Amino acid sequence: MKRTAIGPYQVVRLLGRGGMAEVHLAIGHGASGFERRVAIKTVAPELSDEPDLERALIREAVIGGALHHKNLMAVLGLGVADGAYYVVLEYVDGGDLARYLAAGPVPEALALYIVHEVALGLAHLHAAGDGRGLPLTIVHRDVGPANVLVSMTGDVKLADFGIAKATALADRTAAGTRKGRYSYMAPEQLAGEPVSQRSDQFGLGVMLVELITGKRPFAGETPWAVLDEIRAGAPRLDGLAADVHAIASRALAIDPRDRYPTIDAVRAEVAQVARGREPAGAVELATWLLTRVTA
């Protein structure tokens, strides 16, 4: 049945649906004709009796609500309607990167800009602390094009903190459970081993390669096939310039200790490479997005 309202929000349409949740475009109303478009995320109706998914949704709101950065999707609120929780999110009008990648690769300069902006958001996420100033040591664990949103004005925002793990919060996930999209997951995560903030570099590295070449460096059909390819140590990096190849190779290292020390080190390296390319920023990204939308 089509939803017309979620709590006080008027539902406009369904924006997207994944395996565990659905997101609606909605409008919030206020005094004197005030309106704001937002995205409302809920657990998929057929899974509403799954407590783990409800807890993940709440965790997304708790983690996201404490974060404020231009490259992170803003979490605006958490509510309950008809006995079910919902998260109120910033609405980003361009949709996710996966939508645009389906039509082919991205110009190299724009790909570097996008990866740089995602790295900025991840750096803020990784540095987040609690109210006492203690580090939360958050790991996103699902960095990939489906979780990178772009606006039609060229903003780049990392989304979906539902499976992000903060070591200072209770980990309510069963041991060994694989979460996220396995094509972007680090080998330690695929193997069910402990993850660290360096695990997020791997997903960013996969995305960098895919944005530029249109292909992922590891193309197995199952999590185990991907893991076997990674362990073989032969990512497909054809078509990358030498300096970009060097970044991807290090971010995709099998051993986390061989990756960059921090995500900000990745960002700095990408920024250095980008300085040798044609200028690319929000304006150029917005122009390119418009050509894809109208094509």
C-alpha positions as CSV (number, residue, x, y, z in Angstrom):
1,M,0.0,0.0,0.0
2,K,1.3,3.4,-1.0
3,R,2.3,5.5,2.1
4,T,0.9,9.1,2.2
5,A,2.4,10.1,5.5
6,I,5.2,9.1,8.0
7,G,4.6,10.8,11.3
8,P,4.1,14.5,10.6
9,Y,5.8,14.3,7.1
10,Q,3.8,14.2,3.9
11,V,5.1,11.5,1.6
12,V,5.7,12.5,-2.0
13,R,7.2,9.3,-3.5
14,L,9.4,6.4,-3.0
15,L,13.0,7.3,-3.7
16,G,14.6,3.9,-3.3
17,R,14.4,0.5,-1.8
18,G,17.2,-1.8,-0.7
19,G,17.3,-5.2,0.9
20,M,16.6,-3.9,4.4
21,A,15.1,-0.4,4.1
22,E,13.2,2.0,2.0
23,V,13.6,5.7,1.6
24,H,10.8,8.2,0.7
25,L,10.9,11.8,-0.4
26,A,8.7,13.7,2.0
27,I,7.8,17.3,3.0
28,G,7.9,18.7,6.4
29,H,5.5,21.6,7.1
30,G,5.9,24.5,9.6
31,A,4.4,27.8,10.5
32,S,3.6,30.5,7.9
33,G,3.8,28.1,4.9
34,F,7.2,26.8,5.8
35,E,8.2,23.6,3.8
36,R,11.3,21.5,3.7
37,R,12.0,18.4,1.5
38,V,13.6,15.6,3.4
39,A,14.3,11.9,2.9
40,I,12.6,9.5,5.3
41,K,14.3,6.1,5.9
42,T,12.4,3.2,7.4
43,V,12.9,-0.5,7.8
44,A,11.3,-2.4,4.9
45,P,7.7,-3.2,5.9
46,E,8.1,-7.0,5.5
47,L,11.1,-6.8,7.9
48,S,9.5,-4.6,10.5
49,D,9.6,-7.4,13.1
50,E,13.4,-7.7,12.9
51,P,14.9,-6.0,16.0
52,D,18.4,-6.0,14.6
53,L,17.4,-3.9,11.7
54,E,15.5,-1.5,14.0
55,R,18.6,-1.2,16.1
56,A,20.7,-0.5,13.0
57,L,18.3,2.3,12.0
58,I,18.5,3.8,15.5
59,R,22.3,3.5,15.4
60,E,22.3,5.4,12.1
61,A,20.4,8.2,13.7
62,V,22.5,8.3,16.8
63,I,25.8,8.3,14.9
64,G,24.7,10.6,12.1
65,G,23.0,13.0,14.5
66,A,26.4,13.7,16.2
67,L,28.2,14.4,12.9
68,H,28.2,17.7,11.1
69,H,30.2,18.0,7.9
70,K,29.6,19.2,4.3
71,N,30.5,15.8,2.9
72,L,28.3,13.7,5.2
73,M,24.6,13.4,4.7
74,A,22.9,15.2,7.6
75,V,20.7,13.2,9.9
76,L,17.9,15.6,11.0
77,G,15.9,13.5,13.4
78,L,14.6,10.2,14.7
79,G,10.9,9.5,15.1
80,V,8.3,6.8,15.7
81,A,5.1,6.4,13.6
82,D,2.7,3.6,13.9
83,G,5.0,1.8,16.2
84,A,8.0,1.9,13.9
85,Y,11.1,4.0,13.9
86,Y,12.0,6.3,11.0
87,V,15.1,8.5,10.4
88,V,14.8,12.0,8.9
89,L,17.6,12.7,6.5
90,E,18.8,15.5,4.3
91,Y,17.4,15.2,0.8
92,V,20.1,15.2,-1.9
93,D,18.5,15.8,-5.2
94,G,21.0,14.1,-7.6
95,G,20.7,10.6,-6.2
96,D,23.6,8.2,-5.7
97,L,26.7,7.7,-7.8
98,A,25.8,4.1,-8.7
99,R,23.0,5.6,-10.8
100,Y,25.5,7.6,-13.0
101,L,28.1,4.8,-13.1
102,A,25.6,2.5,-14.7
103,A,25.9,4.8,-17.8
104,G,29.7,4.6,-17.9
105,P,32.8,5.9,-16.2
106,V,33.4,9.4,-14.9
107,P,36.1,11.8,-16.3
108,E,39.3,11.4,-14.4
109,A,39.4,14.9,-12.9
110,L,35.9,14.6,-11.6
111,A,36.6,11.2,-10.2
112,L,39.5,12.6,-8.3
113,Y,37.3,15.4,-7.0
114,I,34.6,13.0,-5.8
115,V,37.0,10.7,-4.1
116,H,38.7,13.7,-2.4
117,E,35.3,14.9,-1.1
118,V,34.4,11.4,0.2
119,A,37.8,11.1,1.9
120,L,37.1,14.5,3.6
121,G,33.8,13.1,4.9
122,L,35.5,9.8,6.1
123,A,38.2,11.8,7.8
124,H,35.6,13.6,9.8
125,L,33.8,10.4,10.6
126,H,37.0,8.7,11.7
127,A,38.0,11.6,14.0
128,A,34.6,11.8,15.7
129,G,34.5,11.7,19.4
130,D,31.9,11.4,22.1
131,G,30.6,14.1,24.5
132,R,33.7,13.7,26.7
133,G,36.1,14.1,23.8
134,L,37.0,10.4,23.6
135,P,37.4,8.9,20.1
136,L,34.5,6.8,18.9
137,T,36.8,5.0,16.3
138,I,34.0,4.8,13.8
139,V,34.4,2.5,10.8
140,H,31.8,3.1,8.0
141,R,32.2,-0.4,6.5
142,D,30.1,0.2,3.4
143,V,32.0,2.8,1.3
144,G,30.8,2.6,-2.3
145,P,29.0,4.4,-5.1
146,A,25.5,3.4,-3.7
147,N,26.3,5.3,-0.5
148,V,27.8,8.4,-2.1
149,L,25.1,11.0,-3.0
150,V,25.5,13.9,-5.3
151,S,23.4,17.1,-5.6
152,M,22.6,18.8,-8.8
153,T,24.8,21.7,-7.6
154,G,27.8,19.4,-7.3
155,D,27.8,18.5,-3.6
156,V,29.2,15.1,-2.6
157,K,28.0,13.4,0.5
158,L,28.7,10.1,2.1
159,A,25.6,8.4,3.5
160,D,24.3,5.4,5.3
161,F,25.7,5.1,8.8
162,G,23.4,2.2,9.6
163,I,26.1,-0.4,9.6
164,A,28.9,1.9,10.8
165,K,30.5,0.5,13.9
166,A,31.7,2.7,16.8
167,T,33.8,0.7,19.2
168,A,32.5,2.9,22.1
169,L,28.9,1.7,21.2
170,A,27.6,-1.8,21.7
171,D,28.2,-4.0,18.7
172,R,24.8,-5.7,18.2
173,T,25.9,-7.6,15.1
174,A,26.4,-11.3,15.2
175,A,30.0,-12.3,15.1
176,G,31.2,-13.1,11.6
177,T,28.2,-11.5,9.8
178,R,29.2,-9.8,6.5
179,K,27.6,-6.5,6.0
180,G,27.8,-4.1,3.1
181,R,28.3,-4.6,-0.6
182,Y,31.1,-7.2,-0.8
183,S,32.6,-5.9,-4.0
184,Y,33.8,-2.9,-2.0
185,M,34.7,-4.7,1.2
186,A,38.2,-5.1,2.5
187,P,39.5,-8.7,2.7
188,E,39.5,-8.7,6.5
189,Q,35.9,-7.7,6.4
190,L,35.0,-10.3,3.9
191,A,36.7,-12.9,6.0
192,G,34.8,-12.0,9.1
193,E,37.9,-10.6,10.8
194,P,38.1,-7.4,12.9
195,V,37.9,-4.2,10.8
196,S,39.7,-0.9,11.4
197,Q,39.4,2.5,9.9
198,R,41.9,1.4,7.2
199,S,39.2,-1.0,6.0
200,D,37.3,2.0,4.7
201,Q,40.3,2.9,2.4
202,F,39.7,-0.3,0.5
203,G,36.1,0.6,-0.5
204,L,37.4,4.1,-1.5
205,G,40.1,2.5,-3.6
206,V,37.6,0.2,-5.4
207,M,35.4,3.2,-6.1
208,L,38.3,5.3,-7.4
209,V,39.1,2.6,-10.0
210,E,35.5,2.0,-10.9
211,L,34.8,5.8,-11.4
212,I,37.7,6.2,-13.8
213,T,37.6,2.8,-15.7
214,G,34.0,1.8,-15.3
215,K,35.1,-1.5,-13.9
216,R,35.8,-2.8,-10.4
217,P,39.3,-4.1,-9.6
218,F,37.9,-7.4,-8.3
219,A,34.9,-8.8,-10.2
220,G,34.0,-12.0,-8.5
221,E,30.3,-13.1,-8.5
222,T,30.2,-14.1,-4.8
223,P,31.9,-12.8,-1.7
224,W,34.2,-15.8,-1.7
225,A,35.2,-15.3,-5.3
226,V,36.0,-11.7,-4.6
227,L,38.0,-12.7,-1.5
228,D,40.0,-15.3,-3.6
229,E,40.8,-12.6,-6.2
230,I,41.9,-10.2,-3.5
231,R,44.1,-12.8,-1.9
232,A,45.6,-13.5,-5.4
233,G,46.9,-9.9,-5.2
234,A,46.0,-9.0,-8.8
235,P,43.5,-6.1,-8.9
236,R,42.5,-5.0,-12.4
237,L,44.0,-1.5,-12.6
238,D,44.3,-1.2,-16.4
239,G,43.5,2.3,-17.7
240,L,44.8,4.2,-14.7
241,A,47.5,6.9,-15.0
242,A,50.6,5.9,-13.1
243,D,50.0,8.3,-10.2
244,V,46.4,7.2,-9.8
245,H,47.5,3.6,-10.1
246,A,49.9,4.1,-7.2
247,I,47.1,5.5,-4.9
248,A,44.7,2.6,-5.9
249,S,47.4,0.0,-5.3
250,R,48.2,1.1,-1.8
251,A,44.6,1.6,-0.8
252,L,43.8,-1.9,-2.1
253,A,46.7,-3.6,-0.2
254,I,45.7,-7.0,1.2
255,D,47.3,-6.2,4.6
256,P,45.8,-3.2,6.2
257,R,49.2,-2.2,7.5
258,D,50.4,-1.7,3.9
259,R,47.6,0.8,3.2
260,Y,47.8,4.5,4.1
261,P,48.1,5.4,7.8
262,T,44.9,7.4,7.7
263,I,42.2,8.3,5.3
264,D,43.4,11.9,5.4
265,A,46.7,10.7,4.0
266,V,44.7,9.2,1.1
267,R,42.9,12.6,0.7
268,A,46.2,14.4,0.6
269,E,47.7,12.1,-2.1
270,V,44.5,12.5,-4.2
271,A,44.7,16.3,-3.8
272,Q,48.3,16.3,-5.0
273,V,47.5,14.2,-8.1
274,A,44.5,16.4,-8.8
275,R,46.6,19.5,-8.9
276,G,48.2,18.1,-12.1
277,R,44.9,17.7,-13.8
278,E,42.3,20.1,-15.3
279,P,40.4,22.0,-12.6
280,A,37.4,20.1,-11.3
281,G,35.0,21.0,-8.5
282,A,31.3,21.4,-7.6
283,V,30.6,23.5,-10.7
284,E,32.2,21.0,-13.1
285,L,30.5,18.1,-11.4
286,A,27.1,19.8,-11.6
287,T,27.6,20.4,-15.3
288,W,28.5,16.8,-15.9
289,L,25.6,15.5,-13.9
290,L,23.2,17.6,-15.9
291,T,24.6,16.1,-19.1
292,R,24.0,12.6,-17.7
293,V,20.5,13.4,-16.6
294,T,19.5,14.9,-19.9
295,A,21.2,12.3,-22.1
